[in-house]
């Protein structure tokens, strides 16, 4: 059972805190013959799989390296363009490493803002009046839990499907926020949280939840 990460979103949808607790590194290296059976394209200066999947390589995975040479954006570290290397038949057989790259700060800010909007849409679409909005989203690989306080601050936790007692963790995170952010005389509401004591207590709460959490499967 694992807790992956925590996001805290302010009333306007801005990301004010994010912590990656335990993000699994997905890397798959395969040797291919010509022609490559996967379709690749450039996306945000990365070479990603846009169509086709095999042997664990899925749509959305990024090229992390070729023949032991790591990638840096759209190029390999030796300066060659990744798409040109893969298109050249003389380079085959070729070993390509695929994986899921770590999200950039800008991507995390964008995703937090998108969830804020989805939360509001969910509240409006609900057939029940005064709906609380999205509380749980489940995928085949993780669950997203959200707790919104009375003041509109959202605490979002991404966790393993089997991780239990997340509701207790969410309440504990709110307590940590109240004790070590709101009571900090140097902190301004809705601004990014930069406090060492807040970091330490939030991480301790997540580790405790992982140790004591009961599977909800």
Order of alpha helices (4+ residues) and beta strands (2+ residues): beta-beta-beta-beta-beta-beta-beta-beta-alpha-beta-alpha-beta-beta-beta-alpha-alpha
